[in-house]
Amino acid sequence: MQTFIDTATQKVYQYEDDVVVTLKNGVYSFSTSFGTSLNTPSTLQPYTIPAPTPAQLLSEAQTAQIASLQAAFNTAMVAPVTVTLASGTSYSFATDTQSLKNLNESISANISNATWTPNFWYTASGSVATPVTYADLHAIAEGVQSFQVPDIQNLHTKIGEVLAATTVSAVQAITF
């Protein structure tokens, strides 16, 4: 990679190594390997991008770690619950708000029908229609309702710790 800076605007330009750079009378010109001239400012000069400062590295690490913490929290918010059905088989079921709403509506709609007409419920992956009884449906609903939602204050505390950390390694040690 060839790097130049426009001395008039301070804008950095980078060119692939196959771009031909020619210096004539103090002005650089650029062309493709096929000889086609590139339209570039006449004020470009070779430039070496400075290494990031420790403060920049810390800021980048903090931004990345906060994103990681938020992603882990979001994943934990919808982690599946495992429920053992009357058949003795255990399956994982979704815990998101829509799944709970669907469960409650299904139970309410079939309150007088202990035979539970559809006779199946989808697992957390959404790809397996699992045979369930009406009692199983209640067990799934109880499992989903008892799901321990992660503590948002814990996330906020960890983000505060990340922002207070003074080294990249300290930032990266803070996990959800």
PyMOL commands that set and color helices and strands:
alter all, ss='L'
color gray80, all
select helices_A, chain A and resi 54-77+97-109+134-145+152-164+168-172
alter helices_A, ss='H'
color red, helices_A
select strands_A, chain A and resi 2-6+12-15+20-24+27-31+44-46+81-84+90-93+120-122+129-131
alter strands_A, ss='S'
color yellow, strands_A
deselect
rebuild
show_as cartoon
